[in-house]
Amino acid sequence: MMFVRLPRLSRVVARSAVRAGALAAVLAVAACASPSSRFYTLGDANGAASAAASGSRTSAAPAWLIEVAPIDVPPQVAKTQLVVQTGPTQVKVLEEDRWASLPGDELRRALSTSLTQQLNTIDVYGTAYSDATPVYRVSMNVQRFESWPGSHALIDAVWSVRAVRSTAVMTCRSVVSEPVGGGYDALVDGHRRALMRVSAQVAAALQAMAAAAGSASASQGGKASARGSVPGCPALDAGVAAR
C-alpha cells in the first residue's frame, strides 16, 4: 500500500478547512439554541397549602357539589405564549414568557380550586356522582383577557350557575381590572387577583342558589321545586373577599 504525502501547503489548507467547518457547526448550533423560556401559572401556592391543611374537612361528603366546566377565552389569547397589549389595537406575543398550560385550562383550574376551598365542596366535573346530591354547574366565557404591562390586568367574563336536574339558572357578568407594576410576574399576579375577585362573586351566587333551593324544598315538604328559586347576581366583591 502506498501513501501519498501531501505538500505542506495542502496540509495547512486541509487543517484550516476542518477548523472552519467545526467553527461553522458550533455557530450553527448556537444560532439554533433558543433562550430558556419562563413559565407562569394562575395557581396559588398559598391556596395549595390551604387545601392540604383543610383536607380533613373536605373528606366528608358535602351537602352539594359543583361542576366547573371548561372555560372559553378569546382566540387571540388562546395560546401558551403570553399575549400583552402594546396599544388599543395592537398586541405582542411573547415567545419566551409562557403559560404552564393554555389560559382556559389555567383559569378553570384556578377557579375550581378557589371555589372548592371557599365553599368546602368538591368539583365533580368529569367524574360520577350520586343523583341524590344537588350539583351546581359553573360555566364561564371570558370575553376579554387583557394584559397591560406596568398598568393593569383585566378579566371581563360572563358566567352562569345552573342547578343540574333543574331549570334554575343565574347568569351574571364580572368586569375586573387589577393594577399591576412592571414585569410579567406582576402581570400574572394581577390576573390571579382579578380571577379571585370573580371567584368570590361566583361563590356568593352558589351559596345563594343552594340556600334558595333548600328553602324551596323545605316549604314543599322535602320536594324540590322543578323551577327553583333564582336570586339576583351578587355584588362583585360579595361573599369571600378574595384580594
Summary of the structure (lengths in Angstrom):
residues: 243
radius of gyration: 27.5
end to end distance: 84.7
largest distance: 109.0
contacts: 695
relative contact order: 0.13
helix: 39%
strand: 26%
